[in-house]
Amino acid sequence: MSDTRPKLLIVEDDPGLQRQLRWAYDAYHVFIAGDREEAIDLLRAETPDVVTLDLGLPPDPDGTSEGFATLADMLRIKPDTKIIVASGHGERESALEAIAGGAYDFYQKPVDINELGLIVSRAFHVHALERDNARLVESAPRDKQVLGQVITAAPEMIRVARTIERVAPTDVFVLLSGGSGTGKGLLAQALHDASQRRDGPFVTVNCAALSSATLEAELFGEFGSDKRPAGGRIGAARGGTLFLDEVGDMDLSLQAQLLLFLQQRREADAGDRGAKGMDIRILCASHRDLGAMTAAGTFREDLYYRLAEVVVRIPGLKDRPGDPALLARHFLNRFADDLNPQVKGLAPDALAALDAWSWPGNVRELENRMKRAMILAEGKLITAADLDLDQETQGGADVINLKLAREMADRRAIRHAMARTDGNISGAARMLGISRPTLYDLLKHYHMQG
Ligand SMILES: Nc1ncnc2c1ncn2[C@@H]1O[C@H](COP(=O)(O)OP(=O)(O)OP(=O)(O)O)[C@@H](O)[C@H]1O
């Protein structure tokens, strides 16, 4: 039967120590090399995850040159190997130099078997964690992508994507309603790309960013809607889609002009005056509640009903269980090359913090926190502190009563386990220390999605 124990390579030229170490590590499948050549051959043949390396190897047993050369060769051939270097008394400096050169850790000679045992077992643990993370990072975008570039595994969001897919081929006017940073811009682009107008222009106007006069010129061209209805951004969107972002921030007089334009367009489309229709589709988005604004008189009701033929409500990130971790891995994957190629994954405390945080700024906040964390991260795994979420999650909101506190803790733990296991019920149940049926019951009880 093949040996399934984790593979440990010991690079050591002293036969007495070789025997002692082999004996001490019966939990691992141990390979022994006495010099650089043997070490490299075994690394290639057996691909051990962890290596202990004595820096004093022949032909330079009293120096460190051969040890450093072996370290560099190994990391070049298999960079994810966790290499623990041995340093003799008074050689702390070379040990630190080895760490700077990519070694995982060091231990002091003479060998304390227990201490080295702990370092070795931690190295295996970290290696496994990094490998899991790398696998998840790779699989996230492929598995959990809807509408081309929208990353989600949350049923609430998948429903949104399905609605967009359904309305895209029609020419109805759609209002995307959701908090800031929930992905309204991304979804508007996705809707255009899924429509028959995909080869036409996609023109965005941010109504919140411009003063009323500038916005008017921007939309209609310099002389206003009545004189040059085909100018400005509206004209530029001919044959494609005009995306009015933050339409709720348009003032009432501009709302009136837009309404007038839409009425004229409708008449033109109907051929009343024999003119050609404008042939644009308008998509709108707002983080404001336009329905409530019409009731308050700050948004024209007639315009609202014209623009919002279909309203798509986008849930906040905190209401998409599992998505914060999934998106974090997606951003890690996307930014690693540019910002910090050393970073390979997310530490367990970061995953827990991502689950627990309330995400007032939604996906944009997550994207920004990830960028910052990747720049600041010192290790290979991003921590809660790198994300600046360590303090916040510990404090938490005021607890209303014990029942609610328990429910919150349950929900958090379940979401965390589901995210960590990529939605695998058996894996999540194992991680939580409960049976599959119990996990199903809890998911149902808390109205969470399996
Ligand atoms: N589900 C998602 N998958 C991948 N990236 C996303 C997702 N949702 C949002 N993003 C990214 O997050 C950032 C913010 O999204 P977007 O600009 O679409 O949000 P918004 O709701 O339009 O924000 P605002 O209210 O500020 O205009 C963008 O970089 C976007 O690409």
Ligand as a Chemical Component Dictionary entry (heavy atoms), coordinates in Angstrom:
data_LIG
# 
_chem_comp.id                   LIG 
_chem_comp.type                 NON-POLYMER 
_chem_comp.pdbx_formal_charge   0 
_chem_comp.three_letter_code    LIG 
# 
loop_
_chem_comp_atom.comp_id 
_chem_comp_atom.atom_id 
_chem_comp_atom.alt_atom_id 
_chem_comp_atom.type_symbol 
_chem_comp_atom.charge 
_chem_comp_atom.model_Cartn_x 
_chem_comp_atom.model_Cartn_y 
_chem_comp_atom.model_Cartn_z 
_chem_comp_atom.pdbx_ordinal 
LIG N1  N1  N 0 -20.634 40.973 -8.201  1  
LIG C1  C1  C 0 -19.488 41.592 -8.552  2  
LIG N2  N2  N 0 -18.486 40.891 -9.069  3  
LIG C2  C2  C 0 -17.312 41.486 -9.395  4  
LIG N3  N3  N 0 -17.066 42.781 -9.238  5  
LIG C3  C3  C 0 -18.038 43.547 -8.730  6  
LIG C4  C4  C 0 -19.303 43.001 -8.368  7  
LIG N4  N4  N 0 -20.083 43.998 -7.917  8  
LIG C5  C5  C 0 -19.347 45.111 -7.972  9  
LIG N5  N5  N 0 -18.119 44.859 -8.466  10 
LIG C6  C6  C 0 -17.029 45.838 -8.623  11 
LIG O1  O1  O 0 -17.123 46.711 -7.500  12 
LIG C7  C7  C 0 -16.952 48.069 -7.871  13 
LIG C8  C8  C 0 -18.210 48.870 -7.558  14 
LIG O2  O2  O 0 -19.256 48.461 -8.417  15 
LIG P1  P1  P 0 -20.180 49.494 -9.214  16 
LIG O3  O3  O 0 -19.419 50.721 -9.577  17 
LIG O4  O4  O 0 -20.837 48.759 -10.316 18 
LIG O5  O5  O 0 -21.217 49.829 -8.061  19 
LIG P2  P2  P 0 -22.343 50.944 -8.055  20 
LIG O6  O6  O 0 -23.493 50.358 -7.331  21 
LIG O7  O7  O 0 -22.577 51.437 -9.447  22 
LIG O8  O8  O 0 -21.630 52.042 -7.171  23 
LIG P3  P3  P 0 -22.044 53.604 -7.023  24 
LIG O9  O9  O 0 -23.310 53.620 -6.255  25 
LIG O10 O10 O 0 -20.915 54.178 -6.243  26 
LIG O11 O11 O 0 -22.171 54.165 -8.395  27 
LIG C9  C9  C 0 -16.606 48.038 -9.352  28 
LIG O12 O12 O 0 -15.211 48.025 -9.490  29 
LIG C10 C10 C 0 -17.203 46.731 -9.832  30 
LIG O13 O13 O 0 -16.514 46.234 -10.956 31 
# 
loop_
_chem_comp_bond.comp_id 
_chem_comp_bond.atom_id_1 
_chem_comp_bond.atom_id_2 
_chem_comp_bond.value_order 
_chem_comp_bond.pdbx_ordinal 
LIG N1  C1  SING 1  
LIG C1  N2  SING 2  
LIG C1  C4  DOUB 3  
LIG N2  C2  DOUB 4  
LIG C2  N3  SING 5  
LIG N3  C3  DOUB 6  
LIG C3  C4  SING 7  
LIG C3  N5  SING 8  
LIG C4  N4  SING 9  
LIG N4  C5  DOUB 10 
LIG C5  N5  SING 11 
LIG N5  C6  SING 12 
LIG C6  O1  SING 13 
LIG C6  C10 SING 14 
LIG O1  C7  SING 15 
LIG C7  C8  SING 16 
LIG C7  C9  SING 17 
LIG C8  O2  SING 18 
LIG O2  P1  SING 19 
LIG P1  O3  DOUB 20 
LIG P1  O4  SING 21 
LIG P1  O5  SING 22 
LIG O5  P2  SING 23 
LIG P2  O6  DOUB 24 
LIG P2  O7  SING 25 
LIG P2  O8  SING 26 
LIG O8  P3  SING 27 
LIG P3  O9  DOUB 28 
LIG P3  O10 SING 29 
LIG P3  O11 SING 30 
LIG C9  O12 SING 31 
LIG C9  C10 SING 32 
LIG C10 O13 SING 33 
# 
